[in-house]
Amino acid sequence: MKRAKKTKTPGQSIITGVKQAIAWAAGKDIPVKKTIIMVPQVDVREVRTRMHLSQNQFAQRFGFAPASVRNWEQGRRRPEGPARVLLAVIERYPKAVESILTSTKTHPAR
């Protein structure tokens, strides 16, 4: 018969975390859980031209600096962090992103 796995209480989780932090600060090797999310590289020029937008129009529509769009397309830079995630979403769901950004402009946060 299998035993049910005990779940930690929030207090036990905090205590465990503090102990791990102290051990890490003391230089001990602490096993950690890593979460890796693979965000695809996006061909910005291909996405932009498919949408029939100039670099400036694309930048303005999605909140990028025009210079960033130029640098990405010319290979001088690669999108990183949130810009890379947003570009991946724009590539797959451009109308949804446009809809959200348009509704945000007409309905400011409260």
Buried (B, 14 or more C-beta within 10 A) or exposed (E): EEEEEEEEEEEEEEEEEEEBEEEEEEEEEEEEEEEEEEBEEBBBBEBBEEBEBEBEBBBBBBEBEBEBBBBBBEEEEEBEEEBBBBBBBBBEEBEEBBEEEEEEEEEEEE
